[in-house]
């Protein structure tokens, strides 16, 4: 079964840009060999750590979004654990979270459509139809005839 995961790893600040790229290439090769797919890679660059890890106060953060199975993630976890350059890594499954977000979005859309139809409006927002004017607060006191 294919699931989507986010892998974030922190590379030692002593590592050069070429070493960080070589580590990314190793991750890419493992993903390809085990039938996964690398969806996105973001190198967040060198950042200060929230707390000191060993003697390190900084590290290079890399995010990988991966589609694959559990065996792929176990292998990546094993490889990153034994790598001297990686000082921390974290794998999080995000496909379930994405499914919940999509369900919530569709439920809100259906509720909005139901309310619009109940008020006699078209189901979808029309061009030029915007939010209520900020000048009017809906109490009718904005017209000069009502004010004293």
N, C-alpha and C positions, 0 to 999 in steps of 0.2 A: 504494500500500500504506500502510495506517495503522499508525503506530508511536507509542509513547509516549515523550515527552521531558520532562526537567526543565530549566527555564530559571531560572537565578539571576542577577539583576543587582543591582549596587550603584549607588545613586543618590547624587549629590553631597550632602554635608551642608548645602550652601547652599540646596538645593531645599526648598520648602515642602511641606506635606502635600497641598495642592491640585495641585502640580506632579507629585508622585509618583502621585497618583490619575489625572491626565491622561495620564501615561506608560503607566499600566496600561490605561487606556481605549484608547490607541493600539494597544497590543499586542493587546488584545481584538478590535479592529476588523480588524487584519491577519489574525488567526486566523480570524475569521468570513468575511472576504472570500476567503481561500484554501482554504476548506472544512475547516478544522480545528475542534477542539473544546477549550475550556478546561475541564479537569477540576477543577482546584483552584488557589486563590491563597492564599498566606500572606505577609503583611507582617511580617517579623521585627523591624522597627523599626530604630532607629538603634543601631549597634554600632561598636565600635572595630575598625579594620582590623588584620590580622595584620602588615602592613608598610605603610609610607607609600606612597601612590600619588599622584605629583605632589606637591602640597602638602596632600593630604587625609590625615587620621589617622582619620577616622570616615566612616561612610556608612550609608544606609538600605538594608537588604537586602530583596529581594522574591523569592519563589519562585513559579513558575508551573508547573503540571503540564499538559502539552499533548498531545493526540492529533492526529496529522496526518502529512503527508508530508514528504519531504526538501526540496521546493521551499519549503514554508512556513517551515521552519527556516532555510533560506538567506536568505529575505527578512527574517525577524526578526533574524538575525545582522547583515545589512547595515544595517538600520534602527538597531539598537542601537549599532553601531560608529560611526555618524555623529552620534548624539545627543550633545549637549554635556552633558546632565545625567547620563548613564550613565558611570561611571568604570571599571567592569569588568562583564563578563557571561560566562556559561558555559552551554553547552547540552550535556546528557548524555542519550544514549538509554538508557532504563531497561527497555524491554519485554523484551529478551533476559535481563536480570538477573532480572526478575520470573518469566520462564518457568523459569529454572534453579532459583529458590527453590521454585516450585510443584512441579517434578519431584522435588526433594530431599525436600520435605514428603510427597509421595505415596509415595515409596520408603520413607521411615522408617515411615509408617503401615502399609504392606504388611508390612514386616519385623516390626513390633510385633505385628500380627495373627497372622502366621505363628508367632512365638514363643509367644504366648498359647495358640494352638490346640495347639501341640506340648506344652505343659505341662498340657493338659486344662482350660484356662480358656476362658470365652466370648471370642469375637474382640474384643469391645468392652469397655472398662472399665465396671463396674457402679456404680450409685450406692452410696456408702458404702465403696467399695473405695478405700482410700487407700494412701499409701506406708507402708513398714514403720515401726513405732513407733520413735521416737527413743530410748526407754528401753532397748530391746533391741538389742543389736548382733549377734544371731544366734548367739552362742557357747554359749548355754544356761546361762550363769553367773548369770543374773538371778534365777532361782528360789531361794528361801531354802533348799531342800533340798540344793542342790549346794554352796552356800557354806559355808565353815568358820568 
